[in-house]
Amino acid sequence: MGEVVNLGCVTKLDLPADRILEAAAGKLEGVVIMGYDKDGNEYFASSYADGGDTLWLLERSKLKLLRMADE
């Protein structure tokens, strides 16, 4: 199998969840994980005990995502 190269750019193609998680491992102070499991059920986990901190990060991330269209 060929070598996997991370291009560091935005793509319209979905990436494997495990690749994203592995790339972030050891680099974060806290994390919020959202997605769908293999059965299509919603999945949510957060390392933050305070729901307000979690929501703040979600909203800041949403703002960054929305602004990407303007860049």
Secondary structure, 3 states (H helix, E strand, C coil): CCCCCCCCCCCCCCCCHHHHHHHHCCCCCCCEEEEECCCCCEEEEECCCCHHHHHHHHHHHHHHHHHHCCC
